[in-house]
Structure formats: structure tokens, C-alpha cells
């Protein structure tokens, strides 16, 4: 019954946004033996689906090894007569955050089959999971089970078609999703996963009233958001592209913001959304509950059953051998911070033990999970006699403040035990700067007064 705390935490918060990741790239041609056509060659019998794949790496380059860890996979559908490389801005923003993007290059001509494109988007996700189990693959044991489909314009409509027929994805994102043949608007009724739809009120290529809004309205998603970028364009989600930009210039519209401004707005909400549903990072929901309602650059609407989980991660000592979580009505898994194990049978809001030690609680109520700081419990004593330690902000971008009330050795380790930093600090306030991959790190404070204090910090 024991499960490594390391495994649990890494599965939950492994890639909360990974600034240090470089961008790796490879090209793979998948195949569907039951269909014909496609783009590319060498994938095997049937339909050829050449795909450009970008992934987190320690060193940038083609066919370089992936960085350590498991990463969520996103299939991305391009717009009408738009090449995958128009979306370099997308992969340059998302790969450093710890996502893998797969761009099928099929249906790039003047007479695309929307239905086939949707099938391609679904197929590449399944084929990527096959590669995860193939010990000869670059992606062997590097893929998380959390997957999504995302697309722009025609690719946004094809995203709906794909999502209506598969059940192994966690979310979809549409960037100005276009109506398709067969109808994405009709297919949206069968989409139940959380959905984020971006629109722009100066989009004259796929006018929102005819495309984005009907698709959004028909979605059966348990949680869906429609974000309208004021003064925005149809093509500005991507980098400059002749075909798209020429079509937009001929369509009218009174675009009043720059491409860079529109992309900045998009990423403000896109990255937290993906973090929330693919990592899953509970704190990412704050952007939608707190920031979105006061953002003057957008208007929005939402239907989100139950909203986003926000946890009270405070833990208190209650009696000589008892800890209590301040979060009500959750699932609880108490953790031994010293041994890195989940405690067998410790699944209540309160935790009792006959052994002194450092303990934390992992909380869950729905789509995401959060974990408290470790608290040292001395059996038989009703108060924590350890030195007072504060770490903030938490999560952080790698720069955080440590406050201690006596001199101590401070040791920072990754969850796999690798030493990140070890220094002596005097009592007081100290700024610590870490340049590390995103994830959860152990901060151990050892003073002369006795038992070490252990805390966990999340680096975004």
C-alpha cells in the first residue's frame, strides 16, 4: 500500500511551468492503415500523417534527448492553407513550460477534408502513447497520460470534431475555431471535456457570431470559458503568415491591437488553463476566478460547474499526537516527509501517530491536487518546538524569501534526491535564487536546536 511520495508529487506537479527547458524537435510520419491520402511518406501502409513534434529538452536541437520527466501531449491543428511553422510562437511559449506539441501536416491544401483532419489529430495522440511504451523510441517513458487537442481556425473546428469522438483527453482549446464540414457546431454537443475558446471581436475571417459563439454555446463541457480579445484579429494567434494575413486584409475588420499584444493576452490564459488541466496545478485556476473578471483587454463568459478547486493547505497540531487539515470535504492522504512515503490508511482530515516526525497532507476534491507544507509533530508535546521558518512566495519563479529565527544549514534537493544548494544562513531574512526546472523541491533547515524542519516549495 505504500507509495513513494516522490512519485506522487512528481506525477502531480512535475511540470508546473518549466522556464529552463530547451526546445527539441523531431519529425515522425504516423500512419492509419484504414484510410488513404495524407501528407508525407514512410509511415507504413495507408494514410500518411507526417508530424512535426516539439518537446522539452536539456539541449536544443533535432532528435536530442528529452529532459527528465513525463510531459503532457497536445495535438495542434493548423489553420486553412497555413503551415505548421506559422505557430512557432505557440511552441516557443509552451515547450519551456513542459508540454509536448504535435503538429500534423495533413490537409494543408485548398480543398481540405475537415473530417480527416480531425481524425488525424486524434490518431497522433494515440500513436504518441504507443511511442511512450516503445523502449527504442525517443519518447520512451516520457509521456504523461494527460493529453489535449488544440487548434486555430480550421484546426480549431477540427479540434471539436476530434474531441467529439474520443474520451482520452483532458481538455480542448480553440483559437478562433471555424465551422467545418461536417459541422463542428453540431459536433460540439458531444464534447464534454473542459474547453477554452478564444475569440476576437474584429475577426472578419471567421466572424464570432457565425463561428466561435455557436460552437461555444453547443459545447457540453463540464467547464467552459469563452474569452473575447477586444480589438483582436483572426490571424494574430499565429506568427505572420501570407495566406492568413492576406485573407484577413481582404475581409475587413477594424483591428486595434498588435499581434504581440494579442498573443500576450492569449498566453495569459492559455498557459494557466493547460497547467490546470494537464499538470494539474490547482493554483492556475486563480487566473480565471480572480484576474479574468477585472481584465479590461477582454470580455468573457463561462459555464463552469463547481468552479476551480482552491485548497486550504494549513495543518495544525491538535493534541499530543494529532494533526488536522483545515480543508473540509476533501480526499486526504497523509505523507511522511522523512521517509517520502504515503502513510497506509491515513486518509482522514485528522491524522494520529505514535511516532514523532515530519508530516504533510495531500488534498484533492476534483480536477487537481495540492499538498501542505511539512509539519513536525513531537508525540506527547502539543506544540511545535522547531525554529520558526517561512518561505514565500510559494509557488515561486525560482526567486523566494527564506525567513528563519536562528542560524541553520539550509539544504535544497530535488524530489529525486539531487542536491541543488547547501549553505549556512544566519537568523533573519534571505533572498534565494534558483535556476532549476519547474516542480517540487525539498527545503531542509537544520539548526542546533534539534529535529530538522522540512518544507516543500513549488517552482513555476
C-alpha positions as CSV (number, residue, x, y, z in Angstrom):
1,X,0.0,0.0,0.0
2,X,2.9,2.3,0.4
3,X,3.6,4.6,-2.5
4,X,6.6,6.8,-2.9
5,X,5.8,10.5,-2.1
6,X,8.3,11.3,-4.7
7,X,6.2,9.6,-7.3
8,X,3.0,11.1,-6.1
9,X,4.3,14.6,-6.1
10,X,6.1,14.4,-9.4
11,X,3.0,13.0,-11.1
12,X,1.0,15.9,-9.8
13,X,3.3,18.8,-10.1
14,X,6.1,17.7,-12.3
15,X,5.9,20.4,-14.9
16,X,4.2,23.4,-13.5
17,X,5.9,25.7,-16.0
18,X,9.5,24.9,-16.9
19,X,11.4,28.0,-17.8
20,X,14.8,26.2,-18.2
21,X,13.6,23.7,-20.8
22,X,15.2,24.0,-24.2
23,X,13.3,23.0,-27.4
24,X,13.8,19.7,-29.0
25,X,12.3,18.7,-32.4
26,X,11.8,15.6,-34.4
27,X,9.7,14.6,-37.4
28,X,7.7,11.4,-37.4
29,X,5.3,10.1,-40.0
30,X,2.5,8.1,-38.5
31,X,0.1,6.0,-40.5
32,X,-3.5,4.9,-40.5
33,X,-3.9,1.6,-42.4
34,X,-7.7,2.1,-42.6
35,X,-7.5,5.4,-44.5
36,X,-5.7,6.8,-47.5
37,X,-4.1,10.0,-48.5
38,X,-2.5,12.4,-46.0
39,X,0.9,14.0,-46.2
40,X,4.4,12.5,-46.1
41,X,5.7,9.0,-46.6
42,X,7.4,6.1,-44.9
43,X,4.9,5.7,-42.1
44,X,3.6,2.4,-43.2
45,X,0.5,1.3,-45.2
46,X,-2.5,3.6,-45.6
47,X,-2.8,7.2,-44.7
48,X,0.5,9.1,-44.1
49,X,0.4,11.7,-41.3
50,X,3.8,13.5,-41.2
51,X,4.0,15.3,-37.9
52,X,6.4,17.9,-36.5
53,X,7.0,17.3,-32.8
54,X,8.4,19.7,-30.3
55,X,9.4,18.7,-26.8
56,X,11.2,19.8,-23.6
57,X,15.0,19.0,-23.8
58,X,18.1,19.9,-21.8
59,X,19.8,20.9,-25.1
60,X,18.1,22.5,-28.1
61,X,18.3,20.6,-31.3
62,X,16.8,18.0,-33.6
63,X,16.4,14.4,-32.3
64,X,18.1,15.4,-29.0
65,X,17.0,13.5,-25.8
66,X,14.1,14.7,-23.9
67,X,14.6,16.3,-20.5
68,X,14.0,14.1,-17.5
69,X,10.3,13.6,-16.5
70,X,6.9,12.9,-18.1
71,X,5.2,15.6,-20.1
72,X,1.6,16.2,-21.3
73,X,1.0,15.9,-25.0
74,X,-1.0,18.4,-27.1
75,X,-2.1,17.8,-30.7
76,X,-2.3,21.1,-32.6
77,X,-4.4,21.7,-35.7
78,X,-3.2,24.4,-38.2
79,X,-5.5,26.8,-40.0
80,X,-6.7,26.8,-43.6
81,X,-3.7,26.8,-46.0
82,X,-1.4,27.6,-43.1
83,X,1.8,25.7,-42.5
84,X,2.7,24.3,-39.0
85,X,5.6,26.7,-38.8
86,X,3.3,29.7,-38.5
87,X,2.8,28.6,-34.9
88,X,6.4,28.9,-33.8
89,X,5.2,31.3,-31.2
90,X,3.0,28.6,-29.7
91,X,5.7,26.0,-29.3
92,X,8.2,28.6,-28.2
93,X,5.9,29.5,-25.4
94,X,4.6,26.1,-24.4
95,X,7.7,23.8,-24.7
96,X,9.6,25.7,-22.0
97,X,6.6,25.2,-19.8
98,X,6.9,21.5,-20.0
99,X,4.5,20.4,-22.8
100,X,4.9,18.3,-25.9
101,X,3.3,19.6,-29.1
102,X,2.5,17.5,-32.1
103,X,1.6,19.3,-35.4
104,X,0.1,17.0,-38.1
105,X,0.9,18.5,-41.5
106,X,-2.0,16.9,-43.3
107,X,-4.9,18.8,-45.1
108,X,-2.8,21.8,-45.9
109,X,-4.2,22.3,-49.4
110,X,-7.0,24.3,-50.9
111,X,-9.6,21.5,-50.5
112,X,-9.0,20.1,-47.1
113,X,-11.1,17.4,-45.5
114,X,-12.1,18.6,-42.1
115,X,-13.2,15.2,-41.1
116,X,-9.9,13.6,-42.0
117,X,-8.0,16.3,-40.2
118,X,-10.0,15.7,-37.0
119,X,-9.2,12.0,-37.2
120,X,-5.5,12.8,-37.7
121,X,-5.5,15.0,-34.6
122,X,-7.0,12.1,-32.6
123,X,-4.7,9.5,-34.1
124,X,-1.4,11.2,-33.3
125,X,-2.3,11.3,-29.6
126,X,-2.8,7.6,-29.6
127,X,0.4,7.0,-31.6
128,X,2.4,9.1,-29.1
129,X,1.3,6.9,-26.3
130,X,2.5,3.9,-28.3
131,X,5.9,5.6,-28.5
132,X,5.9,6.1,-24.8
133,X,5.8,2.3,-24.4
134,X,8.5,1.6,-27.1
135,X,11.9,1.3,-25.5
136,X,13.5,2.2,-28.8
137,X,11.6,5.5,-29.1
138,X,12.9,8.9,-28.2
139,X,9.8,9.3,-26.1
140,X,10.1,6.1,-24.1
141,X,8.6,6.7,-20.7
142,X,8.5,10.4,-21.1
143,X,4.8,11.0,-21.8
144,X,2.2,11.7,-19.2
145,X,-1.3,10.3,-19.6
146,X,-2.8,13.8,-19.7
147,X,-3.5,14.9,-23.3
148,X,-5.3,17.7,-25.1
149,X,-6.2,18.9,-28.6
150,X,-5.9,22.5,-29.7
151,X,-6.2,24.2,-33.0
152,X,-6.6,27.5,-34.9
153,X,-9.3,28.4,-37.3
154,X,-9.9,25.3,-39.4
155,X,-7.8,23.4,-36.9
156,X,-10.0,24.7,-34.1
157,X,-13.0,23.3,-35.8
158,X,-11.3,20.0,-36.4
159,X,-10.4,20.0,-32.7
160,X,-14.1,19.9,-32.0
161,X,-14.6,17.1,-34.5
162,X,-11.8,15.1,-32.9
163,X,-12.9,15.7,-29.3
164,X,-16.5,14.6,-30.0
165,X,-15.3,11.1,-30.8
166,X,-12.5,10.3,-28.3
167,X,-12.5,10.0,-24.5
168,X,-8.8,10.0,-23.5
169,X,-8.2,13.8,-23.5
170,X,-8.5,16.2,-20.5
171,X,-9.3,19.4,-22.3
172,X,-9.5,21.2,-25.7
173,X,-8.6,24.8,-26.8
174,X,-10.0,26.6,-29.8
175,X,-8.3,29.7,-31.2
176,X,-11.0,31.3,-33.4
177,X,-12.5,27.9,-34.2
178,X,-14.1,27.8,-37.6
179,X,-17.3,26.0,-38.6
180,X,-16.4,22.8,-40.6
181,X,-17.9,20.2,-42.8
182,X,-19.1,18.0,-41.1
183,X,-20.3,20.7,-38.6
184,X,-18.2,21.5,-35.6
185,X,-21.1,23.4,-34.2
186,X,-23.2,20.2,-34.3
187,X,-20.3,18.0,-33.0
188,X,-19.8,20.3,-30.1
189,X,-22.8,18.8,-28.3
190,X,-20.8,15.6,-27.9
191,X,-17.8,17.4,-26.3
192,X,-17.8,17.0,-22.5
193,X,-14.2,17.8,-21.5
194,X,-13.3,21.3,-20.2
195,X,-13.0,23.7,-23.1
196,X,-11.4,27.1,-23.6
197,X,-12.5,29.1,-26.7
198,X,-10.6,32.3,-27.8
199,X,-12.4,34.8,-30.0
200,X,-11.6,38.4,-31.2
201,X,-14.3,40.9,-31.9
202,X,-12.5,42.3,-35.0
203,X,-12.2,38.8,-36.6
204,X,-13.7,39.2,-40.0
205,X,-12.4,35.9,-41.4
206,X,-14.5,33.7,-39.0
207,X,-16.9,36.2,-37.5
208,X,-17.6,35.2,-33.9
209,X,-21.4,35.3,-34.3
210,X,-21.2,32.7,-37.1
211,X,-18.4,30.5,-35.8
212,X,-16.9,30.8,-32.3
213,X,-20.0,31.7,-30.4
214,X,-22.3,28.9,-31.8
215,X,-19.5,26.3,-31.3
216,X,-19.0,27.5,-27.7
217,X,-22.8,27.6,-27.0
218,X,-23.2,24.0,-28.1
219,X,-20.3,22.6,-26.0
220,X,-21.5,20.2,-23.3
221,X,-18.3,20.7,-21.3
222,X,-18.4,20.5,-17.6
223,X,-16.4,23.7,-17.5
224,X,-16.0,26.1,-20.5
225,X,-14.7,29.6,-21.0
226,X,-15.2,32.0,-23.9
227,X,-12.6,34.8,-23.9
228,X,-13.1,37.6,-26.4
229,X,-10.0,39.7,-27.1
230,X,-11.1,43.2,-27.7
231,X,-9.8,44.7,-30.9
232,X,-8.1,41.4,-31.8
233,X,-7.7,39.7,-35.2
234,X,-8.2,36.2,-36.6
235,X,-4.6,35.6,-37.7
236,X,-2.8,37.2,-34.7
237,X,-2.8,34.0,-32.7
238,X,0.0,32.9,-35.0
239,X,3.1,34.4,-36.4
240,X,2.8,36.4,-39.7
241,X,1.6,34.1,-42.5
242,X,0.9,35.3,-46.0
243,X,-2.2,33.2,-46.7
244,X,-3.9,34.1,-43.4
245,X,-2.9,37.7,-43.4
246,X,-3.9,38.3,-47.0
247,X,-7.3,36.7,-46.3
248,X,-7.8,38.9,-43.3
249,X,-6.7,42.1,-45.0
250,X,-9.4,41.4,-47.7
251,X,-12.1,40.6,-45.1
252,X,-12.4,43.9,-43.3
253,X,-12.4,44.3,-39.6
254,X,-11.0,47.2,-37.5
255,X,-8.1,45.6,-35.7
256,X,-6.8,47.9,-33.0
257,X,-4.1,45.9,-31.2
258,X,-0.8,44.5,-32.3
259,X,0.0,40.8,-32.9
260,X,2.3,40.8,-29.9
261,X,-0.4,42.3,-27.7
262,X,-3.0,39.7,-28.8
263,X,-0.5,36.8,-28.2
264,X,0.4,38.2,-24.8
265,X,-3.3,38.2,-23.8
266,X,-3.7,34.7,-25.3
267,X,-0.8,33.2,-23.3
268,X,-2.0,34.9,-20.1
269,X,-4.9,32.5,-20.1
270,X,-3.8,29.6,-22.3
271,X,-0.8,28.6,-20.2
272,X,-2.7,28.5,-16.8
273,X,-5.6,26.6,-18.5
274,X,-3.2,23.9,-19.7
275,X,-1.4,23.9,-16.3
276,X,-4.7,23.4,-14.6
277,X,-6.0,20.5,-16.6
278,X,-2.8,18.8,-17.8
279,X,-0.4,19.2,-14.8
280,X,-2.7,19.6,-12.7
281,X,-1.8,22.8,-10.9
282,X,-4.6,24.0,-8.6
283,X,-3.2,27.5,-8.3
284,X,-3.7,28.1,-12.1
285,X,-7.4,28.4,-11.5
286,X,-6.8,31.7,-9.7
287,X,-6.2,33.4,-13.1
288,X,-9.8,32.6,-14.1
289,X,-11.5,33.3,-10.8
290,X,-9.5,36.4,-9.8
291,X,-7.7,38.0,-12.8
292,X,-10.1,37.4,-15.7
293,X,-13.1,39.3,-14.3
294,X,-11.0,42.5,-14.0
295,X,-9.1,42.3,-17.3
296,X,-10.0,45.3,-19.4
297,X,-8.5,43.8,-22.5
298,X,-11.1,41.0,-22.8
299,X,-14.7,40.2,-22.3
300,X,-15.7,36.7,-21.3
301,X,-18.5,34.2,-20.4
302,X,-18.3,30.9,-18.7
303,X,-20.3,27.9,-17.6
304,X,-18.2,26.0,-15.1
305,X,-19.9,23.5,-12.7
306,X,-18.4,23.9,-9.3
307,X,-15.7,26.3,-10.4
308,X,-12.0,25.6,-9.7
309,X,-10.6,24.0,-6.5
310,X,-8.9,26.3,-4.1
311,X,-7.4,24.5,-1.1
312,X,-6.7,25.5,2.4
313,X,-3.3,23.7,2.9
314,X,-2.9,24.8,6.5
315,X,-2.2,22.0,9.0
316,X,-2.3,22.4,12.8
317,X,-1.2,20.3,15.8
318,X,-4.3,19.2,17.8
319,X,-3.4,17.4,21.0
320,X,-0.3,15.4,21.8
321,X,-0.3,13.1,18.8
322,X,-2.7,14.6,16.2
323,X,-2.5,16.7,13.1
324,X,-5.6,18.2,11.5
325,X,-6.1,19.6,8.0
326,X,-8.0,22.9,7.7
327,X,-9.6,21.8,4.4
328,X,-13.0,20.3,4.8
329,X,-14.7,17.8,2.5
330,X,-11.7,16.7,0.5
331,X,-9.8,13.4,0.0
332,X,-6.8,13.2,2.2
333,X,-3.5,11.3,2.0
334,X,-1.1,11.9,4.8
335,X,2.6,11.8,4.0
336,X,5.7,11.0,6.0
337,X,8.1,13.7,4.8
338,X,11.1,12.0,6.4
339,X,10.7,8.6,4.6
340,X,9.0,10.0,1.5
341,X,6.1,7.5,1.9
342,X,2.3,7.9,1.8
343,X,1.0,6.7,5.2
344,X,-1.1,3.5,4.9
345,X,-4.7,4.1,5.8
346,X,-4.1,7.7,6.7
347,X,-7.0,9.2,4.7
348,X,-8.9,11.3,7.1
349,X,-9.0,15.0,7.9
350,X,-7.2,14.2,11.1
351,X,-4.0,12.1,11.5
352,X,-2.9,10.4,14.6
353,X,0.5,8.8,15.2
354,X,2.7,7.4,18.0
355,X,5.9,8.4,16.2
356,X,7.4,11.8,16.1
357,X,8.2,13.1,12.7
358,X,7.5,15.4,9.8
359,X,4.1,15.0,8.1
360,X,2.1,16.7,5.4
361,X,-1.3,16.1,3.7
362,X,-2.1,15.7,0.0
363,X,-5.6,17.2,-0.7
364,X,-7.9,16.5,-3.6
365,X,-11.6,17.4,-4.3
366,X,-11.8,17.1,-8.0
367,X,-9.7,18.0,-11.0
368,X,-6.5,18.9,-9.2
369,X,-4.5,18.2,-6.1
370,X,-2.4,20.3,-3.6
371,X,-0.1,19.4,-0.8
372,X,0.6,21.2,2.5
373,X,3.9,22.1,4.0
374,X,5.5,19.5,6.3
375,X,4.8,19.9,10.0
376,X,6.9,18.4,12.7
377,X,4.9,16.6,15.3
378,X,6.6,15.7,18.6
379,X,4.4,13.0,20.2
380,X,3.5,13.9,23.8
381,X,4.0,17.7,23.2
382,X,1.2,19.9,22.0
383,X,3.2,22.5,20.3
384,X,5.8,22.6,17.5
385,X,9.2,23.3,19.2
386,X,11.0,23.8,15.9
387,X,12.6,27.1,14.8
388,X,10.1,29.3,13.0
389,X,10.6,29.1,9.2
390,X,8.7,31.0,6.5
391,X,9.2,30.5,2.7
392,X,7.4,32.9,0.3
393,X,6.1,33.3,-2.3
394,X,5.2,29.6,-2.8
395,X,4.8,28.8,-5.6
396,X,7.6,31.0,-7.0
397,X,9.5,31.6,-10.2
398,X,12.7,30.4,-8.5
399,X,13.3,33.6,-6.5
400,X,11.9,33.3,-3.0
401,X,12.4,34.6,0.5
402,X,13.5,32.4,3.5
403,X,12.9,33.7,7.0
404,X,14.5,31.8,9.9
405,X,14.7,32.8,13.6
406,X,18.2,31.2,14.2
407,X,21.2,30.2,12.3
408,X,20.9,27.0,10.3
409,X,22.1,24.8,7.5
410,X,19.7,25.1,4.5
411,X,19.8,22.2,2.1
412,X,17.7,22.2,-1.1
413,X,17.1,19.0,-3.0
414,X,15.0,17.8,-6.0
415,X,12.5,15.2,-5.4
416,X,14.8,12.5,-6.8
417,X,17.4,13.4,-4.1
418,X,19.7,15.5,-6.3
419,X,21.5,18.3,-4.3
420,X,20.5,21.7,-5.6
421,X,22.1,24.0,-3.0
422,X,23.5,23.8,0.6
423,X,24.5,26.9,2.6
424,X,24.7,28.2,6.1
425,X,22.4,31.1,6.9
426,X,22.2,33.4,9.9
427,X,18.9,34.2,11.5
428,X,16.9,36.7,9.5
429,X,15.6,37.2,6.0
430,X,17.4,35.8,3.0
431,X,16.6,36.0,-0.8
432,X,17.3,32.7,-2.5
433,X,17.6,32.5,-6.3
434,X,17.3,29.1,-8.0
435,X,17.6,28.3,-11.7
436,X,16.0,24.9,-11.9
437,X,13.4,23.1,-13.8
438,X,9.8,23.6,-12.5
439,X,8.5,21.1,-10.0
440,X,8.5,20.5,-6.3
441,X,11.7,20.9,-4.2
442,X,12.5,19.9,-0.7
443,X,14.0,22.6,1.6
444,X,15.5,21.2,4.8
445,X,16.5,23.6,7.6
446,X,18.9,22.1,10.1
447,X,19.6,24.1,13.3
448,X,21.4,23.2,16.5
449,X,18.1,23.0,18.4
450,X,17.1,19.6,17.3
451,X,14.9,17.9,14.6
452,X,15.3,19.4,11.1
453,X,12.4,21.3,9.5
454,X,11.3,20.2,6.0
455,X,9.2,22.3,3.7
456,X,8.3,21.9,0.0
457,X,8.5,24.7,-2.5
458,X,6.9,24.7,-6.0
459,X,8.9,26.3,-8.7
460,X,6.9,27.5,-11.7
